[in-house]
Amino acid sequence: MRQLQSAFGMIPNIAGVMATSPVLINSLVGLFGSVHGGSFTEAQVQVVLLTDAVTNACTWAVAFHTALALKEGTDAADVRAIRDGRLPKDSKFAALSALAKTMIEKRGRLNDQDVDRFLAAGFGKDQLLEVIAAVAASTITNYTGSITKPALEAPFQAQAWAA
């Protein structure tokens, strides 16, 4: 919980809900550190997490990751595109968003074209695997949010979203 407090300056409501299950919160915290400490920029991580939240239709996570993506300097038009289920204009963000969405929709069963499009955008095979960790982390929060419906904190109200 201290790691989440340090990262966000607060403990998000969803983390409070998760903390009622030590297994769940400990799983998230371990993945959280790995995902945010990997090779992607924080803006790229937020693009993946926002795409996952939209794809999984988790209203809390969409608002949260919208705010964080904007805070990281992601262009508002790219954020809007992801929230609308479209690809961002930025080519790297588009490749990340497309891969994350496809990975969820196909339940990890990517074909060669899916992989080749990602690699053609300048990412490495190691980063392809790194996206799996981000999708896993977001699945934990997305499912928790959809099941428990935590209240959306005041700082994220302006980014509220409906599926």
ZAVEXTOR-35025 format. One record per residue: residue number from 1; x negated, y, z of N, C-alpha, C in turn. Coordinates in nm, 2 decimals. Example, Ala and Ser with C-alpha at 12.3 -4.5 7.8 and 13.67 -1.06 7.14 Angstrom:
+------+--------+--------+--------+--------+--------+--------+--------+--------+--------+
! resi !   n.c1 !   n.c2 !   n.c3 !  ca.c1 !  ca.c2 !  ca.c3 !   c.c1 !   c.c2 !   c.c3 !
+------+--------+--------+--------+--------+--------+--------+--------+--------+--------+
!    1 !  -1.32 !  -0.57 !   0.78 !  -1.23 !  -0.45 !   0.78 !  -1.32 !  -0.33 !   0.78 !
!    2 !  -1.28 !  -0.22 !   0.71 !  -1.37 !  -0.11 !   0.71 !  -1.29 !   0.00 !   0.79 !
+------+--------+--------+--------+--------+--------+--------+--------+--------+--------+
//
This chain:
+------+--------+--------+--------+--------+--------+--------+--------+--------+--------+
! resi !   n.c1 !   n.c2 !   n.c3 !  ca.c1 !  ca.c2 !  ca.c3 !   c.c1 !   c.c2 !   c.c3 !
+------+--------+--------+--------+--------+--------+--------+--------+--------+--------+
!    1 !  -0.08 !  -0.12 !   0.00 !   0.00 !   0.00 !   0.00 !  -0.09 !   0.13 !   0.00 !
!    2 !  -0.20 !   0.12 !   0.07 !  -0.29 !   0.23 !   0.07 !  -0.34 !   0.27 !  -0.07 !
!    3 !  -0.37 !   0.16 !  -0.15 !  -0.42 !   0.18 !  -0.29 !  -0.31 !   0.25 !  -0.37 !
!    4 !  -0.18 !   0.22 !  -0.35 !  -0.08 !   0.28 !  -0.42 !  -0.06 !   0.43 !  -0.37 !
!    5 !  -0.07 !   0.45 !  -0.24 !  -0.06 !   0.58 !  -0.19 !  -0.17 !   0.67 !  -0.24 !
!    6 !  -0.29 !   0.62 !  -0.25 !  -0.40 !   0.69 !  -0.30 !  -0.39 !   0.72 !  -0.45 !
!    7 !  -0.34 !   0.63 !  -0.53 !  -0.32 !   0.65 !  -0.67 !  -0.21 !   0.75 !  -0.71 !
!    8 !  -0.10 !   0.75 !  -0.63 !   0.01 !   0.83 !  -0.67 !   0.04 !   0.95 !  -0.57 !
!    9 !  -0.03 !   0.95 !  -0.46 !   0.00 !   1.06 !  -0.36 !   0.12 !   1.03 !  -0.28 !
!   10 !   0.18 !   0.91 !  -0.30 !   0.30 !   0.87 !  -0.23 !   0.31 !   0.72 !  -0.25 !
!   11 !   0.40 !   0.66 !  -0.18 !   0.43 !   0.52 !  -0.20 !   0.56 !   0.52 !  -0.28 !
!   12 !   0.56 !   0.48 !  -0.41 !   0.68 !   0.47 !  -0.49 !   0.79 !   0.38 !  -0.42 !
!   13 !   0.91 !   0.42 !  -0.44 !   1.02 !   0.34 !  -0.38 !   1.02 !   0.20 !  -0.42 !
!   14 !   0.98 !   0.17 !  -0.54 !   0.97 !   0.03 !  -0.59 !   0.87 !  -0.05 !  -0.51 !
!   15 !   0.76 !   0.02 !  -0.47 !   0.66 !  -0.05 !  -0.39 !   0.71 !  -0.08 !  -0.25 !
!   16 !   0.79 !   0.01 !  -0.20 !   0.85 !  -0.02 !  -0.07 !   0.94 !  -0.14 !  -0.08 !
!   17 !   1.02 !  -0.16 !  -0.18 !   1.10 !  -0.27 !  -0.20 !   1.02 !  -0.40 !  -0.21 !
!   18 !   0.91 !  -0.39 !  -0.29 !   0.82 !  -0.50 !  -0.32 !   0.75 !  -0.55 !  -0.19 !
!   19 !   0.73 !  -0.45 !  -0.10 !   0.65 !  -0.48 !   0.02 !   0.73 !  -0.58 !   0.11 !
!   20 !   0.86 !  -0.59 !   0.09 !   0.93 !  -0.69 !   0.17 !   0.89 !  -0.83 !   0.14 !
!   21 !   0.82 !  -0.85 !   0.03 !   0.77 !  -0.98 !  -0.01 !   0.62 !  -0.97 !  -0.02 !
!   22 !   0.54 !  -1.01 !   0.08 !   0.39 !  -1.00 !   0.07 !   0.34 !  -1.07 !  -0.06 !
!   23 !   0.40 !  -1.18 !  -0.10 !   0.35 !  -1.24 !  -0.22 !   0.37 !  -1.15 !  -0.34 !
!   24 !   0.48 !  -1.08 !  -0.35 !   0.50 !  -0.99 !  -0.47 !   0.41 !  -0.87 !  -0.46 !
!   25 !   0.41 !  -0.80 !  -0.35 !   0.33 !  -0.68 !  -0.34 !   0.18 !  -0.71 !  -0.36 !
!   26 !   0.13 !  -0.82 !  -0.30 !  -0.01 !  -0.85 !  -0.32 !  -0.04 !  -0.89 !  -0.46 !
!   27 !   0.05 !  -0.95 !  -0.53 !   0.03 !  -0.98 !  -0.67 !   0.02 !  -0.85 !  -0.76 !
!   28 !   0.11 !  -0.76 !  -0.73 !   0.11 !  -0.63 !  -0.80 !  -0.02 !  -0.56 !  -0.77 !
!   29 !  -0.06 !  -0.54 !  -0.65 !  -0.18 !  -0.46 !  -0.62 !  -0.30 !  -0.52 !  -0.68 !
!   30 !  -0.32 !  -0.65 !  -0.68 !  -0.43 !  -0.71 !  -0.75 !  -0.44 !  -0.68 !  -0.90 !
!   31 !  -0.32 !  -0.69 !  -0.96 !  -0.32 !  -0.66 !  -1.11 !  -0.33 !  -0.51 !  -1.13 !
!   32 !  -0.27 !  -0.43 !  -1.05 !  -0.27 !  -0.29 !  -1.06 !  -0.41 !  -0.24 !  -1.07 !
!   33 !  -0.50 !  -0.29 !  -0.98 !  -0.64 !  -0.24 !  -0.98 !  -0.71 !  -0.28 !  -1.10 !
!   34 !  -0.68 !  -0.40 !  -1.15 !  -0.75 !  -0.45 !  -1.27 !  -0.71 !  -0.37 !  -1.40 !
!   35 !  -0.58 !  -0.35 !  -1.41 !  -0.52 !  -0.28 !  -1.53 !  -0.57 !  -0.14 !  -1.53 !
!   36 !  -0.57 !  -0.07 !  -1.42 !  -0.61 !   0.07 !  -1.42 !  -0.76 !   0.08 !  -1.41 !
!   37 !  -0.84 !  -0.02 !  -1.40 !  -0.98 !  -0.02 !  -1.40 !  -1.04 !  -0.08 !  -1.52 !
!   38 !  -0.96 !  -0.11 !  -1.62 !  -1.01 !  -0.18 !  -1.74 !  -1.07 !  -0.08 !  -1.84 !
!   39 !  -1.07 !  -0.13 !  -1.96 !  -1.13 !  -0.05 !  -2.07 !  -1.05 !   0.05 !  -2.13 !
!   40 !  -0.92 !   0.05 !  -2.11 !  -0.83 !   0.15 !  -2.17 !  -0.83 !   0.28 !  -2.09 !
!   41 !  -0.81 !   0.39 !  -2.16 !  -0.79 !   0.52 !  -2.08 !  -0.66 !   0.51 !  -2.01 !
!   42 !  -0.65 !   0.60 !  -1.91 !  -0.52 !   0.60 !  -1.83 !  -0.40 !   0.64 !  -1.92 !
!   43 !  -0.42 !   0.72 !  -2.02 !  -0.31 !   0.75 !  -2.11 !  -0.27 !   0.63 !  -2.19 !
!   44 !  -0.37 !   0.55 !  -2.23 !  -0.34 !   0.43 !  -2.31 !  -0.27 !   0.33 !  -2.22 !
!   45 !  -0.31 !   0.32 !  -2.09 !  -0.24 !   0.23 !  -2.00 !  -0.10 !   0.27 !  -1.98 !
!   46 !  -0.07 !   0.40 !  -1.97 !   0.06 !   0.45 !  -1.95 !   0.15 !   0.43 !  -2.08 !
!   47 !   0.09 !   0.43 !  -2.19 !   0.16 !   0.40 !  -2.32 !   0.21 !   0.26 !  -2.31 !
!   48 !   0.12 !   0.17 !  -2.27 !   0.16 !   0.03 !  -2.26 !   0.27 !   0.01 !  -2.16 !
!   49 !   0.25 !   0.07 !  -2.04 !   0.35 !   0.05 !  -1.93 !   0.48 !   0.11 !  -1.96 !
!   50 !   0.48 !   0.23 !  -2.03 !   0.61 !   0.29 !  -2.07 !   0.68 !   0.21 !  -2.18 !
!   51 !   0.60 !   0.15 !  -2.27 !   0.66 !   0.07 !  -2.38 !   0.72 !  -0.06 !  -2.31 !
!   52 !   0.65 !  -0.11 !  -2.22 !   0.70 !  -0.23 !  -2.15 !   0.83 !  -0.20 !  -2.07 !
!   53 !   0.84 !  -0.09 !  -2.00 !   0.95 !  -0.04 !  -1.93 !   1.08 !  -0.03 !  -2.02 !
!   54 !   1.05 !   0.04 !  -2.14 !   1.16 !   0.05 !  -2.23 !   1.21 !  -0.08 !  -2.29 !
!   55 !   1.11 !  -0.16 !  -2.33 !   1.14 !  -0.29 !  -2.38 !   1.22 !  -0.38 !  -2.28 !
!   56 !   1.18 !  -0.37 !  -2.16 !   1.25 !  -0.45 !  -2.05 !   1.37 !  -0.37 !  -1.99 !
!   57 !   1.40 !  -0.25 !  -2.04 !   1.51 !  -0.17 !  -2.00 !   1.52 !  -0.15 !  -1.85 !
!   58 !   1.40 !  -0.11 !  -1.79 !   1.40 !  -0.08 !  -1.65 !   1.40 !   0.07 !  -1.64 !
!   59 !   1.52 !   0.12 !  -1.59 !   1.54 !   0.27 !  -1.59 !   1.44 !   0.33 !  -1.49 !
!   60 !   1.41 !   0.28 !  -1.38 !   1.32 !   0.34 !  -1.28 !   1.18 !   0.35 !  -1.34 !
!   61 !   1.13 !   0.24 !  -1.40 !   1.00 !   0.24 !  -1.46 !   0.98 !   0.33 !  -1.58 !
!   62 !   1.09 !   0.34 !  -1.66 !   1.08 !   0.44 !  -1.77 !   1.06 !   0.58 !  -1.72 !
!   63 !   1.14 !   0.62 !  -1.62 !   1.12 !   0.76 !  -1.57 !   0.98 !   0.77 !  -1.51 !
!   64 !   0.94 !   0.68 !  -1.43 !   0.81 !   0.68 !  -1.36 !   0.69 !   0.69 !  -1.46 !
!   65 !   0.69 !   0.60 !  -1.56 !   0.58 !   0.60 !  -1.66 !   0.59 !   0.71 !  -1.76 !
!   66 !   0.71 !   0.77 !  -1.78 !   0.72 !   0.89 !  -1.86 !   0.65 !   1.00 !  -1.79 !
!   67 !   0.67 !   1.02 !  -1.66 !   0.61 !   1.13 !  -1.59 !   0.46 !   1.11 !  -1.59 !
!   68 !   0.41 !   0.99 !  -1.57 !   0.27 !   0.96 !  -1.56 !   0.20 !   0.98 !  -1.70 !
!   69 !   0.27 !   0.94 !  -1.80 !   0.21 !   0.95 !  -1.94 !   0.20 !   1.10 !  -1.97 !
!   70 !   0.30 !   1.18 !  -1.94 !   0.29 !   1.32 !  -1.96 !   0.18 !   1.39 !  -1.88 !
!   71 !   0.17 !   1.34 !  -1.76 !   0.06 !   1.39 !  -1.67 !  -0.08 !   1.36 !  -1.72 !
!   72 !  -0.09 !   1.25 !  -1.79 !  -0.22 !   1.21 !  -1.85 !  -0.25 !   1.28 !  -1.98 !
!   73 !  -0.16 !   1.37 !  -2.03 !  -0.18 !   1.44 !  -2.15 !  -0.13 !   1.38 !  -2.28 !
!   74 !  -0.05 !   1.27 !  -2.26 !   0.01 !   1.21 !  -2.38 !   0.11 !   1.31 !  -2.44 !
!   75 !   0.10 !   1.33 !  -2.57 !   0.19 !   1.42 !  -2.64 !   0.34 !   1.39 !  -2.61 !
!   76 !   0.41 !   1.49 !  -2.58 !   0.56 !   1.47 !  -2.55 !   0.63 !   1.41 !  -2.66 !
!   77 !   0.60 !   1.43 !  -2.79 !   0.66 !   1.37 !  -2.90 !   0.64 !   1.22 !  -2.90 !
!   78 !   0.51 !   1.18 !  -2.87 !   0.48 !   1.04 !  -2.86 !   0.56 !   0.97 !  -2.74 !
!   79 !   0.57 !   1.04 !  -2.63 !   0.64 !   0.98 !  -2.52 !   0.79 !   0.97 !  -2.56 !
!   80 !   0.85 !   1.07 !  -2.62 !   0.99 !   1.06 !  -2.66 !   1.01 !   0.95 !  -2.76 !
!   81 !   0.91 !   0.93 !  -2.85 !   0.92 !   0.82 !  -2.95 !   0.93 !   0.68 !  -2.88 !
!   82 !   0.84 !   0.66 !  -2.78 !   0.84 !   0.53 !  -2.71 !   0.98 !   0.52 !  -2.63 !
!   83 !   1.02 !   0.62 !  -2.57 !   1.15 !   0.62 !  -2.49 !   1.27 !   0.59 !  -2.59 !
!   84 !   1.25 !   0.63 !  -2.71 !   1.36 !   0.60 !  -2.81 !   1.34 !   0.47 !  -2.88 !
!   85 !   1.24 !   0.39 !  -2.84 !   1.21 !   0.26 !  -2.91 !   1.14 !   0.27 !  -3.04 !
!   86 !   1.07 !   0.38 !  -3.06 !   1.00 !   0.40 !  -3.19 !   0.85 !   0.40 !  -3.15 !
!   87 !   0.76 !   0.40 !  -3.25 !   0.62 !   0.40 !  -3.23 !   0.57 !   0.55 !  -3.23 !
!   88 !   0.48 !   0.57 !  -3.14 !   0.42 !   0.71 !  -3.14 !   0.34 !   0.74 !  -3.27 !
!   89 !   0.32 !   0.86 !  -3.30 !   0.24 !   0.90 !  -3.41 !   0.09 !   0.87 !  -3.40 !
!   90 !   0.04 !   0.89 !  -3.28 !  -0.10 !   0.86 !  -3.25 !  -0.13 !   0.72 !  -3.29 !
!   91 !  -0.23 !   0.69 !  -3.38 !  -0.25 !   0.56 !  -3.43 !  -0.29 !   0.46 !  -3.32 !
!   92 !  -0.37 !   0.50 !  -3.23 !  -0.41 !   0.41 !  -3.12 !  -0.30 !   0.37 !  -3.03 !
!   93 !  -0.22 !   0.48 !  -2.99 !  -0.10 !   0.46 !  -2.91 !   0.00 !   0.37 !  -2.98 !
!   94 !   0.01 !   0.39 !  -3.11 !   0.11 !   0.31 !  -3.19 !   0.07 !   0.16 !  -3.18 !
!   95 !  -0.06 !   0.14 !  -3.20 !  -0.11 !   0.00 !  -3.20 !  -0.08 !  -0.07 !  -3.06 !
!   96 !  -0.11 !   0.01 !  -2.96 !  -0.09 !  -0.05 !  -2.82 !   0.06 !  -0.07 !  -2.79 !
!   97 !   0.14 !   0.03 !  -2.83 !   0.28 !   0.02 !  -2.81 !   0.34 !  -0.10 !  -2.89 !
!   98 !   0.31 !  -0.11 !  -3.01 !   0.36 !  -0.22 !  -3.10 !   0.32 !  -0.35 !  -3.04 !
!   99 !   0.19 !  -0.37 !  -3.00 !   0.15 !  -0.49 !  -2.94 !   0.22 !  -0.53 !  -2.82 !
!  100 !   0.24 !  -0.43 !  -2.73 !   0.31 !  -0.46 !  -2.60 !   0.45 !  -0.50 !  -2.62 !
!  101 !   0.52 !  -0.43 !  -2.71 !   0.66 !  -0.46 !  -2.74 !   0.67 !  -0.59 !  -2.80 !
!  102 !   0.59 !  -0.62 !  -2.90 !   0.59 !  -0.75 !  -2.97 !   0.56 !  -0.87 !  -2.87 !
!  103 !   0.46 !  -0.84 !  -2.78 !   0.42 !  -0.94 !  -2.69 !   0.54 !  -0.98 !  -2.60 !
!  104 !   0.62 !  -0.88 !  -2.55 !   0.73 !  -0.91 !  -2.47 !   0.84 !  -0.98 !  -2.55 !
!  105 !   0.87 !  -0.92 !  -2.67 !   0.98 !  -0.97 !  -2.75 !   0.96 !  -1.11 !  -2.80 !
!  106 !   0.83 !  -1.15 !  -2.83 !   0.80 !  -1.28 !  -2.88 !   0.75 !  -1.37 !  -2.76 !
!  107 !   0.76 !  -1.32 !  -2.64 !   0.72 !  -1.40 !  -2.52 !   0.57 !  -1.45 !  -2.54 !
!  108 !   0.49 !  -1.36 !  -2.59 !   0.35 !  -1.40 !  -2.60 !   0.31 !  -1.47 !  -2.72 !
!  109 !   0.41 !  -1.51 !  -2.81 !   0.38 !  -1.59 !  -2.92 !   0.34 !  -1.50 !  -3.04 !
!  110 !   0.23 !  -1.43 !  -3.04 !   0.19 !  -1.34 !  -3.14 !   0.14 !  -1.42 !  -3.26 !
!  111 !   0.17 !  -1.37 !  -3.38 !   0.12 !  -1.43 !  -3.50 !  -0.01 !  -1.36 !  -3.54 !
!  112 !  -0.08 !  -1.41 !  -3.65 !  -0.20 !  -1.35 !  -3.69 !  -0.18 !  -1.21 !  -3.73 !
!  113 !  -0.07 !  -1.17 !  -3.80 !  -0.05 !  -1.03 !  -3.84 !  -0.04 !  -0.94 !  -3.72 !
!  114 !   0.03 !  -0.98 !  -3.61 !   0.04 !  -0.90 !  -3.49 !  -0.10 !  -0.87 !  -3.44 !
!  115 !  -0.18 !  -0.97 !  -3.43 !  -0.31 !  -0.96 !  -3.38 !  -0.40 !  -0.87 !  -3.47 !
!  116 !  -0.39 !  -0.90 !  -3.60 !  -0.47 !  -0.82 !  -3.70 !  -0.44 !  -0.68 !  -3.70 !
!  117 !  -0.31 !  -0.64 !  -3.68 !  -0.27 !  -0.50 !  -3.68 !  -0.34 !  -0.43 !  -3.56 !
!  118 !  -0.34 !  -0.50 !  -3.45 !  -0.40 !  -0.44 !  -3.33 !  -0.55 !  -0.42 !  -3.34 !
!  119 !  -0.62 !  -0.52 !  -3.39 !  -0.76 !  -0.52 !  -3.42 !  -0.80 !  -0.41 !  -3.52 !
!  120 !  -0.71 !  -0.40 !  -3.62 !  -0.74 !  -0.30 !  -3.73 !  -0.73 !  -0.16 !  -3.68 !
!  121 !  -0.67 !  -0.14 !  -3.57 !  -0.66 !   0.00 !  -3.51 !  -0.79 !   0.03 !  -3.43 !
!  122 !  -0.88 !  -0.06 !  -3.43 !  -1.01 !  -0.03 !  -3.36 !  -1.03 !  -0.09 !  -3.22 !
!  123 !  -0.93 !  -0.17 !  -3.18 !  -0.94 !  -0.24 !  -3.05 !  -1.01 !  -0.37 !  -3.07 !
!  124 !  -1.07 !  -0.43 !  -2.96 !  -1.14 !  -0.55 !  -2.96 !  -1.05 !  -0.67 !  -2.91 !
!  125 !  -1.10 !  -0.79 !  -2.94 !  -1.02 !  -0.91 !  -2.89 !  -1.01 !  -0.91 !  -2.74 !
!  126 !  -1.11 !  -0.86 !  -2.67 !  -1.11 !  -0.85 !  -2.52 !  -0.99 !  -0.76 !  -2.48 !
!  127 !  -0.97 !  -0.66 !  -2.56 !  -0.86 !  -0.56 !  -2.52 !  -0.73 !  -0.62 !  -2.55 !
!  128 !  -0.72 !  -0.71 !  -2.65 !  -0.60 !  -0.78 !  -2.68 !  -0.56 !  -0.86 !  -2.56 !
!  129 !  -0.65 !  -0.93 !  -2.50 !  -0.63 !  -1.00 !  -2.37 !  -0.60 !  -0.91 !  -2.25 !
!  130 !  -0.66 !  -0.80 !  -2.25 !  -0.64 !  -0.70 !  -2.14 !  -0.49 !  -0.65 !  -2.14 !
!  131 !  -0.43 !  -0.64 !  -2.26 !  -0.29 !  -0.60 !  -2.27 !  -0.20 !  -0.70 !  -2.20 !
!  132 !  -0.24 !  -0.83 !  -2.20 !  -0.17 !  -0.93 !  -2.13 !  -0.16 !  -0.90 !  -1.98 !
!  133 !  -0.27 !  -0.85 !  -1.92 !  -0.26 !  -0.81 !  -1.78 !  -0.17 !  -0.70 !  -1.75 !
!  134 !  -0.17 !  -0.60 !  -1.84 !  -0.08 !  -0.48 !  -1.83 !   0.06 !  -0.53 !  -1.84 !
!  135 !   0.09 !  -0.61 !  -1.93 !   0.23 !  -0.67 !  -1.95 !   0.27 !  -0.74 !  -1.83 !
!  136 !   0.18 !  -0.82 !  -1.77 !   0.21 !  -0.90 !  -1.65 !   0.24 !  -0.80 !  -1.53 !
!  137 !   0.16 !  -0.70 !  -1.51 !   0.18 !  -0.60 !  -1.41 !   0.32 !  -0.53 !  -1.43 !
!  138 !   0.35 !  -0.49 !  -1.55 !   0.47 !  -0.42 !  -1.57 !   0.59 !  -0.51 !  -1.56 !
!  139 !   0.57 !  -0.64 !  -1.59 !   0.68 !  -0.73 !  -1.57 !   0.72 !  -0.74 !  -1.43 !
!  140 !   0.62 !  -0.74 !  -1.34 !   0.65 !  -0.74 !  -1.20 !   0.74 !  -0.62 !  -1.16 !
!  141 !   0.70 !  -0.50 !  -1.20 !   0.77 !  -0.38 !  -1.16 !   0.90 !  -0.37 !  -1.23 !
!  142 !   0.90 !  -0.41 !  -1.36 !   1.03 !  -0.40 !  -1.44 !   1.14 !  -0.49 !  -1.39 !
!  143 !   1.10 !  -0.61 !  -1.36 !   1.20 !  -0.71 !  -1.31 !   1.25 !  -0.67 !  -1.17 !
!  144 !   1.15 !  -0.62 !  -1.08 !   1.19 !  -0.58 !  -0.95 !   1.28 !  -0.46 !  -0.96 !
!  145 !   1.25 !  -0.36 !  -1.04 !   1.34 !  -0.25 !  -1.06 !   1.47 !  -0.28 !  -1.11 !
!  146 !   1.48 !  -0.37 !  -1.21 !   1.61 !  -0.41 !  -1.26 !   1.70 !  -0.48 !  -1.16 !
!  147 !   1.63 !  -0.56 !  -1.08 !   1.71 !  -0.65 !  -0.98 !   1.74 !  -0.57 !  -0.86 !
!  148 !   1.65 !  -0.48 !  -0.81 !   1.68 !  -0.41 !  -0.68 !   1.73 !  -0.27 !  -0.70 !
!  149 !   1.71 !  -0.21 !  -0.81 !   1.76 !  -0.08 !  -0.84 !   1.72 !   0.03 !  -0.74 !
!  150 !   1.59 !   0.05 !  -0.72 !   1.54 !   0.15 !  -0.62 !   1.59 !   0.29 !  -0.67 !
!  151 !   1.60 !   0.38 !  -0.57 !   1.64 !   0.52 !  -0.60 !   1.52 !   0.58 !  -0.67 !
!  152 !   1.55 !   0.67 !  -0.76 !   1.45 !   0.74 !  -0.84 !   1.40 !   0.86 !  -0.76 !
!  153 !   1.28 !   0.87 !  -0.73 !   1.22 !   0.98 !  -0.65 !   1.24 !   1.11 !  -0.72 !
!  154 !   1.26 !   1.22 !  -0.64 !   1.28 !   1.35 !  -0.69 !   1.18 !   1.39 !  -0.80 !
!  155 !   1.05 !   1.37 !  -0.78 !   0.96 !   1.41 !  -0.89 !   0.98 !   1.35 !  -1.02 !
!  156 !   1.06 !   1.24 !  -1.03 !   1.08 !   1.17 !  -1.16 !   1.22 !   1.19 !  -1.21 !
!  157 !   1.31 !   1.26 !  -1.14 !   1.44 !   1.28 !  -1.18 !   1.46 !   1.34 !  -1.32 !
!  158 !   1.37 !   1.44 !  -1.35 !   1.37 !   1.50 !  -1.48 !   1.35 !   1.40 !  -1.60 !
!  159 !   1.29 !   1.29 !  -1.56 !   1.26 !   1.19 !  -1.67 !   1.36 !   1.07 !  -1.67 !
!  160 !   1.47 !   1.09 !  -1.60 !   1.57 !   0.98 !  -1.59 !   1.60 !   0.93 !  -1.73 !
!  161 !   1.63 !   0.80 !  -1.74 !   1.65 !   0.73 !  -1.87 !   1.76 !   0.63 !  -1.85 !
!  162 !   1.84 !   0.61 !  -1.95 !   1.94 !   0.50 !  -1.95 !   1.92 !   0.41 !  -2.07 !
!  163 !   1.94 !   0.28 !  -2.05 !   1.92 !   0.19 !  -2.16 !   2.03 !   0.20 !  -2.26 !
+------+--------+--------+--------+--------+--------+--------+--------+--------+--------+
//
